[in-house]
Amino acid sequence: MKKPSLRSICHLAILVALEVVLNRFLSIQTLFLKIGLSFVPVVMGGMLYGPAGGAVVGGLGDMIGALLFPFGPYHPGFSVCGAVMGAAYGLFMYVPSRRFDNREKLALWPNVIVPVAFNCAVIGLFANTLWVSQLYGSRTYWGWFVYRVPDEIGMAVVKTVIIPFLAPLARRLYKLGYVKNDR
């Protein structure tokens, strides 16, 4: 793997900052749902820079946001889960330059539904619920699990609808020369 360019590092830093702002300040919290668009920079990092870029944006965005603007006590498991989510998006949605040139579309089934389902079910429900139950022991693991199911289902629908619209944006950024893949 090549050493990343200064341009790539700056783009990833901008995406990390955008993730922090979208997650900490522009999310809507309702009784059962937390609706936000903080996944968009993570997906863009994965689309443009692969699994490593998605992992950097997801993991660092969560860690910096939790340390600078905490909602509660910090648990490193959430940052690890953020990095794994970003890597999953990059693994399934990385768009190398040949796909930009051929104008291939992002297929809904393997490229969008699989990482969204993995992130919402495995990471969001099982792993993040484990960290929440460790931090806040007022309920058991399964009590938190049942409480978090509507949130994850709602966000899975939002992600499945919004992510296909991000591929043309990534293609446009690549065509305009803003993004140069380091691979």
Secondary structure, 3 states (H helix, E strand, C coil): CCCCCHHHHHHHHHHHHHHHHHHHCCCEECCCCEECCCHHHHHHHHHHHHHHHHHHHHHHHHHHHHHHCCCCCCCHHHHHHHHHHHHHHHHHHCCCHHHHHHCCCCCHHHHHHHHHHHHHHHHHHHHHHHHHHHHCCCCCHHHHHHHHHHHHHHHHHHHHHHHHHHHHHHHHHHHCCCCCCCC
